[in-house]
Amino acid sequence: VSAAYIHILESGKQDVTLRVLESISKSFNIPLSYFFEDFEIEESNLIILSKIPIKAKIDEQLKYTEINLGEIFLEEKYVKKEAFTVQYKGLDIDNFEVKKDDLLLVTKFDNLKSGDKLITIINNFVKFCTLSINRGNILLIPSDSNELCYVYDDKKMQVLKINKIIRRKNLS
């Protein structure tokens, strides 16, 4: 798919032809129906994330002060980066294997590759996406198959990479 096709769709300044949509659909392996069906965003799909800071040295046991989790080990590669956890407060996301109250170990946008699981924040609205890179174009495919894909734009969104999911066993 050419960058011009993506730009036509993203900018909205020009009518998009079926040829353009078909090319994008084939390149990113998404159904053509994504471009034609109008899906409403339900209030129940809103996601709340709360940030819990991590302070640890290599091989040091982590203790979460805000949530009683016991002890977790943070891998060395995450200590070297600016890593933190967010607590997921939305509905379960089966294709991401994320459940309500899970802690997600995330790092800010860096060294991403196709297939990475991401959290995007656009105008304080949070979405879970899978990154798809095809011929230099960066497309974000939402975890909800009823939502439209969108093009990555670092001026309009914040992106966090999900490195690890920490499942909370006892919530009481």
VOVEX-779411 format. One record per atom (N, C-alpha, C): x, y, z. Coordinates in steps of 0.1 Angstrom, whole numbers, plus 5000, padded with zeros to 4 digits. Last residue first. Layout:
! VOVEX-779411
XYZ;...
This chain:
! VOVEX-779411
490549045472;489849085485;490849115496;491848955451;491449095450;490849145463;494248745442;493348775453;493048915453;495748765417;495048645421;493948675431;496448965390;496248965404;495348855408;498948925366;497648895370;497448895385;500649135347;500749075360;499349055365;502149125316;500849135323;500949065336;504649325299;504249205308;502949235314;504749525281;505849435282;505449305289;503149735260;502849645271;503949535270;504150065254;504249925250;504049835262;502150355248;502850275258;502950135253;501850675233;501850525231;502750455242;499750945228;500850885236;500750735235;499051145199;498751045208;500051005217;499651345181;498251335186;498051235196;502151325173;501751455177;500351455184;502551065163;503151095176;502751235181;500350865149;500751005148;501251045162;499450575131;500150625143;500550775140;496150535119;497550555116;498250615128;493750285128;494150415125;495650425124;490850075123;492250095124;492650235122;487650085140;488450115128;489950115132;486149815159;486649955157;487549965145;485549555162;484449645157;484949785155;487549425175;487449415160;486349495154;489449575198;488049555195;487949545180;492149645196;491849505202;490349475199;493049815166;492449805179;492149665183;496049855151;494849775149;494249755163;497750115136;497350055149;496049985147;500450135113;498950125115;498750065129;502850295096;502550245109;501050245112;504650225067;503450275072;503150215086;506850075057;507050205063;505850275069;505649835049;506349925039;506450065045;503949815078;503949755064;504549865055;503349725110;504249805102;504349735088;501049735135;501349675122;502149765114;500449675169;501149755159;501349675146;497249665184;498449585179;499049665168;495849835213;496049815198;497249715196;493549975234;494549875233;494649845218;492950325242;492650205234;493850105234;491550595260;492550485260;492050375251;491450935259;490750815256;491750705253;492851175260;492451105273;491550985271;493551215233;492651305240;492051235252;494650895233;494351005224;493251085230;496850655239;496050745247;495950865237;497250305235;497350435230;496450525237;499250035243;498150115248;498350255242;500149745223;500249885228;499049935235;502049475213;500749515220;501049645226;503649415182;503749465196;502349505201;503449375155;502949275164;502949305179;506449525145;505149485141;504749365150;508149695172;508149615160;506749565157;509849985187;508649895185;508749815172;511650155201;512050025195;510849925193;509250305223;510650295217;510850155212;507050465243;507250435229;508750425225;507550355277;507150445267;507650405253;506450045290;507450135288;506950235277;504549855315;504749925303;505950015302;502849605329;504249665330;504449725316;499749615342;500449605330;501749675331;497749425364;498749525363;499549505350;494149375363;495549325360;496449455360;491549465366;492449475377;493849415375;490249265340;490049375350;490949355362;492749125318;491549115326;491449235336;494049035287;494049135298;492649125305;494548905263;494648835276;494748925288;493849015240;495049065246;495448995259;491448885234;492548875224;493848935229;489848975257;490348835255;491548815245;489749195280;490049195265;490749065262;487249275304;488249185299;488549205284;486749635309;486249495306;487349415302;489049825330;487949805321;487449665320;491249885345;490049885352;488849865342;494649805350;493549805340;492249795348;497249995362;496249905365;495049915356;500550015350;499250075350;498249965354;503950055360;502749975358;501550055357;506950145341;506050165352;504850065350;510250225331;509150125331;508250165343;512650335313;511650395322;510450315322;515150065313;514150165306;513350235317;516449905330;517249995322;516350105315;514449745339;515049835349;515849945341;513849585318;512949685322;513449785332;516049415317;515749495305;514749605308;515849265342;516849375340;516549465328;512449225354;513649185346;514549305343;511449225387;511449305375;512649265367;509449015406;510749045401;510649115388;507249085433;507449045419;508849085415;505449005462;506649045456;506748995442;502249125471;503349035474;504549095467;500449315464;500649205455;501549105460;498449555473;499149445480;499249325471;499149875461;498349755459;499149635465;500850075466;499450105466;498549985465;503349965467;502850025479;501350045478;504749675456;503849785452;503249835464;508049585455;506949595463;506049705459;510449375439;509549485439;508449475449;513749275446;512349245447;511549375447;516349315423;515749355436;514249325435;517549275398;517349165407;516749195421;518349625396;518449485390;518349385401;516149815416;517449795410;517349655404;513150015415;513849895418;515249895411;510050145416;511450185420;512150055423;507250235397;508150125401;509550185405;504050385403;505450395400;506250275405;501150335386;501750295399;503250295397;498350495372;499850475372;500350445386;495350365361;496050435371;497450395372;492950395336;494350345339;494850425351;489950295324;490650385333;491950315337;488050305294;489050235302;489750335311;484850245280;485850335285;486850265295;482850075274;484150045268;485250145272;480550175283;481150065291;482550035286;479750355264;480350415276;481050305284;480550255231;479650245243;480450305255;480750395200;481550355212;480650365224;479250245172;479250345182;480050295194;480250205139;480150145152;480150255162;479450165107;479550265116;479250205130;481250015080;480249995091;480550105101;483250065062;481850095058;480950095070;485749985069;485650115064;484250165061;485449725077;485849815087;485649965082;485049575054;483849625061;484249725072;487449465047;487049585040;485849655047;489449345074;488249335066;487849465059;493049355071;491849385079;490649375069;495749335062;494949215066;493849255075;497149545052;497149535067;496249415072;496749505024;498049525030;498149505045;493949495021;494749385018;496149395025;493149755030;492549635036;493449515033;494549925011;494849925026;494349805033;493249834988;494649824989;495049825004;490549914993;490849774991;492349744993;490750194995;490350115007;490749965005;491550244968;492350284980;492050204992;489250144955;490650094952;491550124963;487250314963;487250174967;488550104965;488550634973;487950534963;488050394969;487750904993;488550784992;487850684982;487951254986;487151134987;487951004985;490151445007;489751394994;488851274996;490751495033;490551615024;490151575010;491351295051;489951325049;489651445039;493751205061;493551345061;492051385059;493650925060;493850985072;493451135072;493250855032;492350815042;492450895055;495550985021;494151015016;493150975027;497550855035;497350995037;495951035032;497350595024;497150615039;496850765041;498050654998;496750595001;496350615016;500650745000;499650834996;498250784999;502050525007;501850615017;500750715013;500550224992;501450344992;501050435003;500949885000;500050005000;500950125000;
